[in-house]
Amino acid sequence: METYDFSGYATRNDLTCSDGRIIRKNAFAHCDGKKVPICWNHEHDDPTKVLGYAILENRNDGVYAYGSFNNTSNGQDAKMTVEHGDVTSLSIYANQLKQNGNEVIHGEIRELSLVLAGANPGAYIDFVVKHSEDGSEEVAELYANYDESIIVVHADNGDQGEEKKEENSKEEEPVASENKERTVGDVFDAMTDEQKNVVYFLIGQALEDAGVKDADDDSEGGSEVKHNVFDNDGQEEFLAHSEMMADALADAKKYGSLRDSVMAHAEASGITNYDYLLPEPESLNTPPEWIKENDDWVSKIMRAVHHTPFSRVKSMFAQLDENEARARGYIKGNMKKELALSVLKRTTLPTTVYIKMKMDRDDIVDITDFDVVAWQRAEMRSQLDKELARAMLLGDGRDLSSDDKINEQNIRPVLTDDDMYTIKYTVTDGTDYNDDFNSASANDSEAKGIIRAAVKSRKEYKGSGNPTFFTTEEVLTNLLLIEDQNGRRIYESEANLATAMRVKEIVTIPEMELAAYDDIYGIIVNMADYNTGADKGGAVNMFDDFDIDYNQQKYLMETRMSGALVRPYSAIVLKKESAGS
């Protein structure tokens, strides 16, 4: 074997190419040992695009190629590109094809091209040989991507002129300059690969319907393409598969748009299924995405809360004064004192929370791209969870007079819960704190006061584990922008800030930016201390009904549950000083 620069599969058997063909075993067996030119992107009409040659080797699983680059500047540029791994795909140009349906059983390989992407998913460079100055060789193994979505030229039409750049792994050519009108070829080359393939198919079908043939039937039921840029056998004029498209492009100005021109010429040519040529745009996001605020905080709350299989929850706690709890010495003649216990208890009963939606039946029937009912059900559950999470932490925000308000005696908000459960801590500047911060108290900012309040208030916290700080984006931003005396940010990340505040994480809630919550900076709580209860029949259920009068499908999703903090002093609300203690 001669010295070569790379090797790889020119084509692989039994793989479906992007143009629908399947090359069968030994379809190119007679090309074994054949020497063919290596081109760039099938530009075989330009000698400067010939980069070298390849020796073909027929194998059981395909045709293997050993490539050698020439010493031209283009050849050496291509060599460096391959050695660097920038280009790894190969593509063949073959003619005189014999096919059985979409299966290629015979053909003549005329050239091998380096391409940015090839139609055969198994055609790739797998070894690169680097030649050192001392004559030694270094072989590098490359790895192919079998999932390339690409187009190849299998040379299924002959062309000596207009279609000299036969395939679509090539990138779009730059448009003509402002001083030069775009030619038909320029416009055609600017079309997408899919549109070009449809053009070939439709024009071929039109020619076939008109009785024009460009292939001779063989005994095996396939066809042999005889008109090719490499065949100089003096046959009749080649078939140009882009004549109708060329006319359509030329008349685009007359019709006002390329689409109207193509449809008019297709109709004149007897092509009735021209919608395939210019298909309607397809949606990139099916089903549609809802435009909504960041709702990550909802899942954090819903996953954290404690759930019980019963809805009526009674909390009982005993509070014992420290002095009363101390052991006493007995003095003779004095009556022994009994310990005084103050028992605190409360019961939380369930309430019903629901959400309703409706859709016209016509829309349900017409939407076939996705399951619209399942899509709507998922959105209803998302909205229900959001309402519950907000009611648990902040309250639902509705006025007390609203019929839709979630009863705060049944789902008790952490924000407004009794002082025994939620500590109300007023944030002040550093001058009101002890000597621990005297060195910086004169220059304390509001943001520093929030951090100090979070740390100082923790001595009163009796909740479980490490709590979370729920706040707004504005407050979080101000905390992260705190700088030292040298102008450097003190907290480089949210994790560092959370550690300084003695919390597990910081979660922002867009709803806290409403005017109703202007008097607070945030809430520190571990939602695992919040209990939600629902009986078996009160779990989340969905009901649907059809309204005959309005031809509407109506949906109801509801739950019957209770919710409340069950551990004393398990939450801290950081309040603004102007709001009072």
ZINORFEN-V624976 format. One record per backbone hydrogen bond with DSSP energy under -0.5 kcal/mol. NH is the residue of the N-H (numbers start at 1). CO is the residue of the C=O. Records with the same first field share a line. If there is no record, write none. Layout:
# ZINORFEN-V624976
NH=CO + CO
This chain:
# ZINORFEN-V624976
5=67
6=67
7=127
8=65
9=124
10=8 + 63
11=63
13=61
14=23
15=12
17=15 + 21
18=119
20=17
22=102
23=15
24=22 + 104
27=24
29=26
31=28
32=29
33=56
34=31
36=34 + 54
37=110
38=52
39=37 + 112
40=49
41=39 + 114
43=40
44=42
46=43
47=45
49=46
50=47
51=38 + 49
52=38
53=68
54=36
55=66
56=34 + 54
57=64
59=62
62=59
63=11
64=57 + 62
65=8
66=55
67=6 + 65
68=53
70=51
76=72
77=73
78=74
79=75
80=76
81=77
82=78
83=79
84=80
85=82
86=81
87=81
89=115
90=123
91=113
93=111
94=92
95=108
96=225
98=106
100=103
101=99
103=100
104=22 + 102
105=98 + 103
106=98
107=27
108=95
109=107
110=93
111=93
112=37
113=91
114=39
115=89 + 113
121=119
123=120
124=122
125=88
126=7 + 124
127=7
128=140
129=5
130=128 + 138
131=129
132=130 + 136
135=132
138=130
140=128 + 138
142=126
146=144
148=145
150=148
154=152
164=161
166=164
170=167
180=177
187=183
188=184
189=185
190=186
191=188
196=192
197=193
198=194
199=195
200=196
201=197
202=198
203=199
204=200
205=201
206=202
207=203
208=204
209=205
210=206
211=208
212=207
216=224
218=222
221=218
224=216
225=223
226=214 + 224
228=226
231=228
232=230
240=238
241=239
243=240
246=242
247=243
248=244
249=245
250=246
251=247
252=249
255=251
256=252
261=257
262=258
263=259
264=260
265=261
266=262
267=263
268=264
269=265
270=267
271=266
272=270
276=273
277=274
278=274
279=276
292=290
295=293
298=295
299=295
300=296
301=297
302=298
303=299
304=300
305=301
306=527 + 530
308=532
313=311 + 348
315=346
317=344
319=342
325=321
326=322 + 323
331=329
332=330
334=331
341=339
342=319
343=341
344=317 + 342
346=315
348=313
349=347
351=561
353=559
355=557
357=555
359=553
361=551
363=360
364=360
365=361
366=362
367=363
368=366
372=370
375=371
376=372
377=373
378=374
379=375
380=376
381=377
382=378
383=379
384=380
385=381
386=382
387=383
388=384
389=385
390=386
391=387
392=388
393=389
394=390
395=390
402=399
405=402
407=405
410=407
411=407
412=410 + 563
414=392
415=393
417=414
421=418
422=418
423=421 + 571
425=423 + 573
426=424
427=575
432=429
433=430
437=434
438=435
440=437
441=437
442=438
443=440
444=441
449=445
450=446
451=447
452=448
453=449
454=450
455=451
456=452
457=453
458=455
459=456
460=457
461=458
462=569
463=569
467=465
468=525
469=505
470=468 + 523
471=469 + 507
472=521
476=472
477=473
478=474
479=475
480=476
481=477
482=479
484=488
487=484
490=482
491=482
492=490
497=493
498=494
499=495
500=496
501=497
502=499
503=498
504=467
507=469
509=471
512=509
513=510
514=511
517=514
518=515
520=517
521=574
522=574
523=470
524=572
525=468 + 523
526=570
527=525
529=526
530=527
531=529 + 564
532=306
533=562
534=308
538=535
539=536
541=558
543=556
545=554
547=545 + 552
548=546
551=547
552=547
553=359
554=545 + 552
555=357
556=543
557=355
558=541
559=353
560=538
561=351 + 559
562=533
563=410
564=531
566=529
569=420
570=421 + 567
571=421
572=524
573=423
574=522 + 572
575=425 + 573
576=519
577=427
579=576
580=577
